[in-house]
Amino acid sequence: MTPKSEHLVDLIFKKLKTYKNKKIFLEKESLHKFIFSLFKEN
């Protein structure tokens, strides 16, 4: 992943972890894999 996309993953992760209305179980590595799969060409 490029540094720009890595930074995007970090921003999304931080935003989701601070979301207080619902409890979110999230691991950074899982989010990273999911986002990478979105960018990956089939």
DAPE-V664691 format. One record per residue. N is the residue number from 1. PHI is phi in degrees with one decimal (* if undefined). NEAR is the number of other C-alpha atoms within 10 Angstrom. Layout:
((N:PHI:NEAR) (N:PHI:NEAR))
//
This chain:
((1:*:12) (2:-75.3:7) (3:-58.1:8) (4:-65.6:9) (5:-70.7:14) (6:-63.0:13) (7:-64.2:12) (8:-61.9:14) (9:-59.6:21) (10:-61.2:15) (11:-63.8:12) (12:-64.0:14) (13:-59.1:17) (14:-62.8:12) (15:-65.5:10) (16:-68.1:15) (17:-70.7:16) (18:-96.0:11) (19:-72.9:10) (20:-97.5:8) (21:-68.4:6) (22:-135.2:9) (23:-81.7:10) (24:-116.2:11) (25:-93.9:7) (26:-146.2:11) (27:-107.9:10) (28:-59.3:14) (29:-63.4:11) (30:-65.6:10) (31:-63.4:15) (32:-59.1:18) (33:-64.2:11) (34:-63.9:13) (35:-66.4:17) (36:-61.1:15) (37:-66.4:11) (38:-70.5:9) (39:-79.2:10) (40:-71.3:9) (41:-83.4:6) (42:-91.7:5))
//
